[in-house]
Amino acid sequence: MDANNQSPRLTFGIELEIVCAWPNTNPRISSQQAIYYAILGAGIPVVGAEPDKVADEAWRKTQREYTHWLIHEDMEELTQAEDDALPRLHEPHSVELSSRKFTLGVDDWEGEIRQVLDVLKKVENMGCRFFTNRSTGFHVHVGKEGASLSLQTGKRILQLMTAFERQLDDVHATNRILYPVDYTFDYWCTPLTWWFAHNQNSDDSLNLFDWMGDIESVESLQELRALFHLNEDFVASVDNPFCRVSSRNCHHSAVNVEHLYDASTMSNDTGTVEFRQHGGTYDFLAITHWVELLTTLVRYCESENPAHFLALLPHCVDTDYELRDLLQALGCPAATVQYYSPASAASDTTIGFMADDRTTLNVAYTADLDALVHANEAEQTSRLDLSSHARQRILAEKQYGYWQPIVIRSTYLDDYATHDLRDAVLSFYQDEVDNIATHCVPFGASLETPTRAARVNVWNRLSTVFVAACRGEVSRVEDCEVFDGKPRLLIEGRAEMEVDEVAVRGERDEVMGEAGEVEEFGEMVY
């Protein structure tokens, strides 16, 4: 759907975190001031490094309304290799460059972002060098003109980003998709599946469909944020103070929903969802295509028919369903789909140094600065630019809600995670809606709560049939139904039986077996 036809339109802003190797031979100007005056000279509204900014009411007003770009200091961290290679007459400056608020279909946001990136290249004429590293990020806030994104949209975004985390991980550098270990910056963009695996309501028995049901059950923004409250025993077991700081704070999730507010309340918050997973970059194509992907995704979550949205998500466990399939289903522009296709070199531009398109600048860089660049590239390569086999081994460490080891029974994939899945899900979702509307809803009452209950029932059913498929007891989604709110399987060759969900969950470890017994239940996915 064209952004120009949306009412209200979507808005977005970006945050670019970068490191600057700045020559300290001129104490009269800092890297932030140099960037500020260069952007201002290009005719782009900017604040953050002008004199007496705190006392300036106009400056405060721009911050409330996000009408200007903003430059401020950040807290990036150099690697040992970068620190060792930093030239003697240069010092590291951490800079965050936040855009103004753009309105899709109105602003020439691509042209303005390109202008700012060109300005950064020209600032390097002063003898500095910009680069990104493991501690830098590229964040995108997506919202709605004049209002907050709704609770339902926030829930859908969390569902879609969690369900398709495996596919979306293909976009990102390896250090942005791993679960946090001991590096503090790992906790600044933790994957959604990590939160669901360790939150206060979770345990090892739950699968991805259970998590979808947990999100669906949420009835308030407070409950939505509570999904990010970590289990206290888990937090106590982690030897990292930043994990404790983040334990009740969704701000540090790969998808941050803390800025949403209820339409019935007055709020100075942004009403946006912040996407924090992307690694630091100032490659124009990496920036613009990620923005296109996210704004298309949010628009889909905002406007898609509830039944059709529900039918898309179960494809998450289909290992033949790849990123390209997802982007096409969401309606991403063809250029964005192509950019993220396997043949594209997009992954090579998500982290690193300013592109080498400096033919018009004729800049000569010192050997020391070049040494810093090469040392950084070597370290990034050794950690991130892995062989496809090594990357797949790393991805296999993630559970994605499929349990460990990652096994999906072939009958599940063959029979109802392919062409007939959508029709089956739509069919029994409609059955649930009709049943609840007929028996539980007073005449003339709203269907919002009943349809939410119907969706929760669908996720419960999918979770149960998923387990049963792994146990070899059912092969089709139509073979599972919910009776009196309790899942029941219709098993080929057996009488009807009700499923004790607690017993089923308790048997999952036994079903999966030890690593050496996995082949009995299907081949390894990764």
C-alpha positions in Angstrom: 0.0 0.0 0.0 1.3 3.4 -1.0 2.5 5.5 2.0 0.8 8.5 0.5 -2.6 6.8 1.0 -2.0 6.1 4.7 -3.9 8.2 7.2 -2.2 9.1 9.4 1.1 8.7 7.8 4.1 6.9 9.3 7.0 8.8 10.6 10.6 7.8 11.4 13.9 9.0 12.6 17.4 7.5 12.6 20.3 7.5 15.0 23.9 6.9 13.7 26.5 6.0 16.2 30.1 6.6 15.0 33.6 6.9 16.2 35.8 9.7 15.0 39.6 9.6 15.1 40.0 13.4 15.6 43.3 15.3 15.4 44.0 17.0 18.7 46.2 19.6 17.2 43.4 22.2 17.1 41.8 22.5 20.6 39.5 25.3 19.4 37.1 22.9 17.7 35.8 19.5 18.5 34.6 16.8 16.1 31.0 17.5 17.1 31.4 21.2 16.3 33.0 20.4 13.0 30.1 18.2 12.0 27.6 20.8 13.3 29.0 23.6 11.2 29.4 21.5 8.1 25.8 20.3 8.3 24.6 23.8 9.0 26.6 25.0 6.0 24.8 22.5 3.8 21.5 24.1 4.7 20.2 21.3 6.9 18.7 22.3 10.3 20.9 21.0 13.1 21.4 21.6 16.9 23.6 20.2 19.6 27.0 21.9 19.3 26.1 25.6 19.1 27.1 28.0 21.9 24.9 28.3 25.0 22.5 25.7 23.8 21.0 24.9 27.2 19.8 28.5 27.7 18.3 28.6 24.2 14.5 28.0 24.3 14.5 27.5 20.5 17.0 24.6 21.0 14.7 23.0 23.6 11.7 23.4 21.3 13.4 21.5 18.5 14.1 18.6 20.8 10.4 18.4 21.7 9.3 18.5 18.1 12.2 16.7 16.4 12.5 19.3 13.6 16.3 19.4 13.5 19.2 16.9 13.3 20.9 16.5 16.7 24.6 16.0 17.4 25.7 14.8 20.8 28.4 12.7 22.5 27.8 9.0 22.8 29.7 6.2 24.7 31.2 4.0 22.1 34.2 1.8 23.0 37.4 1.1 21.1 38.7 -2.4 20.7 42.3 -3.1 21.8 43.4 -3.2 18.1 41.8 0.2 17.5 43.3 1.7 20.6 46.8 0.4 19.7 46.5 1.7 16.2 45.2 5.2 17.0 47.7 7.7 15.7 49.6 9.7 18.4 48.1 13.0 17.4 44.5 11.8 17.3 42.0 11.0 19.9 38.8 9.0 19.8 35.5 10.9 19.9 32.2 9.1 20.2 29.4 10.8 18.2 25.7 10.1 17.8 24.0 11.8 14.9 20.2 11.8 15.2 18.0 12.8 12.4 14.9 15.0 12.5 11.5 13.4 12.2 10.7 12.4 8.6 7.2 11.8 7.3 6.9 9.1 4.7 5.3 10.3 1.5 6.0 13.9 2.3 9.7 14.4 3.0 12.7 13.7 0.7 14.3 11.7 3.5 16.6 9.7 1.2 18.0 13.0 -0.3 18.5 14.5 3.1 20.3 11.5 4.5 22.6 11.4 1.5 23.4 15.1 2.0 24.4 14.4 5.7 26.5 11.4 4.7 28.3 13.6 2.0 28.9 16.2 4.7 30.7 13.6 6.9 33.0 12.7 4.0 33.9 16.4 3.6 34.6 16.8 7.3 37.3 14.2 6.8 39.2 16.8 4.8 40.1 18.2 8.2 42.3 15.2 8.8 39.9 13.0 10.8 38.5 9.6 10.0 35.1 8.2 10.8 34.5 4.5 11.5 32.1 2.1 13.2 32.9 -0.9 15.3 31.3 -3.5 17.6 30.0 -0.9 20.0 28.3 1.3 17.5 24.7 0.9 16.3 22.2 2.2 13.8 18.8 2.7 15.4 15.5 3.5 13.8 12.4 5.0 15.5 9.1 4.4 13.6 5.9 6.1 14.7 2.7 7.7 13.4 2.0 11.3 12.6 0.2 13.0 15.4 -0.3 9.9 17.6 1.3 6.9 19.2 1.4 3.6 17.5 -1.4 1.5 19.1 -1.0 -1.3 21.6 -2.3 -3.7 18.9 0.4 -2.5 16.5 3.1 -2.8 19.2 2.0 -6.4 19.9 2.0 -7.3 16.2 5.5 -5.9 15.8 6.8 -8.0 18.7 5.1 -11.0 17.3 6.4 -10.6 13.8 10.0 -9.7 14.8 10.1 -12.6 17.3 8.5 -15.1 14.9 10.8 -14.3 12.0 14.0 -13.5 14.0 15.8 -16.4 12.2 15.0 -14.8 8.8 15.7 -11.2 9.9 19.1 -12.3 11.4 20.3 -12.6 7.8 20.3 -8.8 7.6 22.7 -8.3 10.5 26.4 -8.8 11.4 27.0 -11.8 13.6 27.7 -9.8 16.8 24.3 -8.3 16.5 22.4 -11.6 16.5 24.1 -13.6 19.2 22.7 -13.8 22.7 24.7 -11.6 25.2 27.6 -13.2 27.0 30.0 -11.0 28.9 30.5 -7.9 26.7 28.5 -5.0 28.1 27.5 -3.7 24.6 25.9 -7.1 23.9 23.1 -6.1 26.3 22.2 -3.0 24.3 20.4 -4.8 21.5 19.5 -8.2 22.9 17.4 -10.5 20.6 13.7 -10.8 21.4 13.9 -14.6 21.7 16.5 -14.1 24.5 14.0 -12.1 26.5 11.2 -14.6 25.9 13.4 -17.5 26.9 14.4 -15.8 30.2 11.5 -13.6 31.2 9.6 -14.0 34.5 6.8 -16.1 32.9 8.9 -18.4 30.8 10.6 -21.8 31.2 12.5 -24.3 29.0 9.3 -26.1 28.0 7.7 -23.2 26.1 8.1 -22.9 22.3 7.7 -20.0 19.8 3.9 -20.5 19.5 3.6 -20.2 23.3 5.4 -16.9 23.1 3.0 -15.7 20.4 0.1 -16.5 22.7 1.8 -14.6 25.6 2.0 -11.5 23.4 -1.5 -11.9 22.1 -2.9 -12.1 25.7 -1.5 -8.7 26.6 -4.3 -6.1 27.3 -2.3 -3.0 28.3 1.0 -1.3 27.6 2.1 -2.1 31.1 1.6 -5.8 30.4 3.5 -5.4 27.1 6.5 -3.9 28.9 6.3 -6.6 31.6 7.1 -9.2 28.9 10.7 -7.8 29.3 11.0 -8.5 33.0 13.6 -11.2 33.3 13.4 -14.1 35.7 15.2 -13.2 38.9 17.0 -16.5 39.3 18.3 -16.1 35.7 19.5 -12.6 36.4 21.3 -13.7 39.6 23.1 -16.4 37.6 24.6 -13.9 35.1 27.9 -12.4 36.1 27.3 -9.1 34.3 26.0 -5.9 36.1 24.5 -4.6 32.9 22.2 -7.6 32.7 20.9 -6.7 36.2 20.4 -3.1 35.0 18.5 -4.3 31.9 16.4 -7.0 33.7 13.2 -4.9 33.8 13.9 -2.5 31.0 12.8 -3.2 27.4 14.9 -0.2 26.2 17.8 -2.5 25.6 15.9 -5.0 23.6 16.4 -5.3 19.8 12.9 -3.9 19.6 12.1 -1.2 22.2 8.4 -0.5 23.0 8.9 1.7 26.0 8.0 4.9 24.1 4.4 3.9 23.2 1.6 5.6 25.2 -2.1 5.2 25.5 -4.2 7.4 23.2 -6.4 8.4 26.2 -3.5 10.0 28.1 -1.4 13.1 27.5 2.3 12.2 27.0 5.5 13.9 25.9 6.8 10.6 24.7 7.4 9.8 21.1 4.9 7.0 20.6 7.4 5.2 18.5 8.9 1.7 18.4 12.7 1.7 18.3 14.6 -0.9 16.3 18.1 -1.2 17.8 19.6 -4.4 16.3 21.4 -3.1 13.2 25.1 -2.6 13.6 26.7 0.8 13.1 26.9 2.0 9.5 26.9 5.1 7.4 26.6 3.3 4.1 23.7 5.0 2.3 22.2 1.8 0.9 22.4 -0.1 4.2 20.6 2.8 5.9 17.9 3.4 3.3 17.0 -0.2 2.7 16.8 -1.0 6.4 14.5 2.0 6.8 12.3 0.8 3.9 12.2 -2.7 5.5 11.1 -1.4 8.9 8.6 1.1 7.8 7.0 -1.5 5.5 6.9 -3.9 8.4 5.3 -1.4 10.7 2.8 -0.4 8.0 1.9 -4.1 7.6 1.4 -4.5 11.4 -0.7 -1.4 11.5 -3.1 -2.2 8.7 -3.1 -5.9 7.7 -6.3 -7.9 8.2 -6.1 -9.7 11.5 -6.8 -13.1 10.0 -4.2 -12.7 7.3 -1.6 -11.4 9.8 -2.3 -14.4 12.0 -1.9 -16.8 9.0 1.5 -15.4 8.0 3.3 -16.0 11.3 3.2 -19.8 11.5 5.6 -19.8 8.5 8.3 -18.9 11.0 9.0 -22.6 11.6 9.2 -23.5 7.9 12.9 -23.7 7.2 12.3 -23.2 3.5 10.7 -19.8 4.3 13.5 -17.3 3.9 14.1 -13.6 4.3 13.1 -12.9 0.7 9.8 -14.7 1.2 9.1 -12.6 4.3 10.0 -9.3 2.6 7.7 -10.1 -0.4 4.8 -11.0 2.0 5.2 -7.7 3.8 5.2 -5.8 0.6 8.7 -4.4 0.6 9.9 -2.5 -2.5 11.5 -4.8 -5.1 14.8 -2.9 -4.7 14.9 -3.7 -1.0 14.0 -7.4 -1.6 16.9 -7.6 -4.1 19.3 -5.8 -1.8 18.8 -8.4 0.9 18.8 -11.4 -1.5 21.7 -13.9 -1.1 23.4 -12.7 -4.2 23.6 -9.1 -2.8 26.7 -7.9 -1.1 24.5 -6.1 1.5 26.0 -7.9 4.4 29.5 -6.5 3.6 28.3 -2.9 4.2 26.5 -3.2 7.5 29.6 -2.5 9.6 32.9 -0.9 8.8 34.3 2.4 7.4 33.1 5.2 5.2 32.6 4.0 1.6 35.6 4.8 -0.6 33.6 7.0 -2.9 35.9 10.0 -2.4 37.0 10.7 -6.0 35.9 14.3 -5.9 37.5 15.1 -2.6 41.1 14.2 -3.3 41.8 13.5 0.3 45.3 12.2 1.4 45.2 10.2 4.6 48.2 9.6 6.8 49.8 6.2 7.1 48.8 6.1 10.8 45.1 6.6 10.0 45.2 4.0 7.3 46.9 1.6 9.8 44.0 2.2 12.2 41.5 1.4 9.4 43.2 -1.8 8.4 43.6 -2.9 12.0 39.9 -2.3 12.7 38.9 -4.1 9.5 41.1 -7.1 10.4 39.4 -7.4 13.8 35.9 -7.0 12.4 36.7 -9.7 9.8 38.0 -12.2 12.3 34.8 -11.8 14.4 32.1 -11.0 11.9 32.9 -11.9 8.3 32.7 -15.7 9.0 32.3 -18.5 6.5 28.7 -19.5 5.9 29.4 -22.8 7.6 30.8 -21.0 10.7 27.9 -18.5 10.8 25.3 -21.4 10.6 27.0 -23.1 13.5 26.7 -19.9 15.5 23.1 -19.4 14.5 22.4 -23.0 15.6 23.2 -21.9 19.2 20.1 -19.8 19.2 16.9 -21.5 20.1 14.5 -19.3 18.2 11.8 -20.9 20.3 12.3 -24.3 18.7 14.0 -25.8 21.8 17.5 -27.4 21.8 18.6 -29.2 19.8 16.9 -27.4 16.9 14.8 -30.1 15.3 11.6 -29.8 13.2 10.0 -33.0 12.2 9.8 -33.4 8.4 6.1 -34.3 8.6 5.4 -30.9 10.2 7.2 -29.1 7.4 5.8 -31.2 4.6 2.2 -31.3 5.7 1.3 -28.0 7.2 4.1 -25.5 7.1 3.8 -25.2 3.3 1.0 -24.4 0.9 -2.0 -25.5 3.1 -0.9 -23.8 6.3 -2.5 -20.4 5.5 -5.9 -21.9 4.6 -5.9 -24.1 7.7 -5.0 -21.3 10.1 -7.6 -19.0 8.5 -10.2 -21.7 8.8 -9.8 -22.6 12.4 -9.3 -18.9 13.4 -12.7 -18.2 11.8 -14.2 -21.1 13.7 -12.8 -19.7 16.9 -14.2 -16.2 16.2 -17.6 -17.6 15.3 -17.8 -19.9 18.3 -16.8 -17.2 20.8 -19.0 -14.6 19.1 -22.0 -16.9 19.2 -21.7 -18.2 22.8 -19.8 -15.6 24.7 -20.6 -12.1 23.3 -23.7 -10.2 24.3 -25.7 -8.8 21.4 -24.2 -5.6 20.0 -21.0 -5.9 22.1 -17.5 -5.3 20.6 -15.7 -8.3 19.1 -12.2 -7.0 20.0 -11.8 -9.0 23.2 -13.4 -12.2 21.7 -11.2 -12.1 18.6 -8.2 -11.6 20.8 -9.3 -14.7 22.8 -9.7 -16.5 19.5 -6.2 -15.7 18.4 -4.8 -16.9 21.8 -6.7 -20.2 21.2 -5.1 -20.4 17.7 -1.6 -20.0 19.2 -2.4 -22.6 21.9 -3.6 -25.0 19.2 -0.5 -24.4 17.1 1.8 -25.0 20.1 0.1 -28.2 20.9 0.1 -29.6 17.4 3.7 -28.6 17.0 4.6 -30.7 20.0 2.5 -33.6 18.8 4.1 -33.4 15.4 7.5 -33.7 17.0 6.2 -36.7 18.9 5.0 -38.2 15.6 1.4 -38.3 16.8 -0.2 -35.9 14.3 0.8 -34.8 10.9 -1.7 -32.1 9.9 -2.9 -28.9 11.5 -6.5 -29.8 10.9 -6.0 -32.8 13.3 -5.9 -30.5 16.3 -8.9 -28.7 17.8 -9.7 -26.9 21.0 -12.7 -28.2 23.0 -14.0 -26.3 26.0 -10.8 -24.2 25.9 -8.6 -27.3 26.1 -6.5 -28.5 23.1 -7.5 -32.0 21.9 -5.8 -34.0 19.2 -7.5 -36.3 16.7 -4.8 -38.9 16.1 -4.9 -41.1 13.1 -5.7 -44.7 14.0 -6.5 -43.8 17.6 -9.5 -42.7 19.6 -9.9 -39.0 20.4 -7.9 -38.0 23.3 -7.5 -34.8 25.3 -4.0 -33.5 25.7 -2.6 -32.6 29.1 -0.5 -29.6 28.2 1.6 -29.9 31.3 2.4 -33.6 30.5 3.2 -32.7 26.9 5.6 -30.0 28.0 7.2 -32.3 30.5 7.9 -34.8 27.8 9.6 -32.4 25.4 13.1 -33.0 26.6 12.5 -36.8 26.3 11.0 -36.3 22.9 14.0 -34.4 21.7 16.5 -36.9 23.3 20.2 -36.5 23.6 22.2 -34.9 20.8 23.1 -38.3 19.5 19.5 -39.4 19.3 18.2 -36.5 17.3 18.1 -38.2 13.9 15.2 -40.3 15.0 12.9 -37.3 15.1 14.1 -35.5 12.0 17.2 -33.9 10.5 19.0 -30.9 12.0 17.7 -27.7 10.5 21.0 -25.8 10.6 
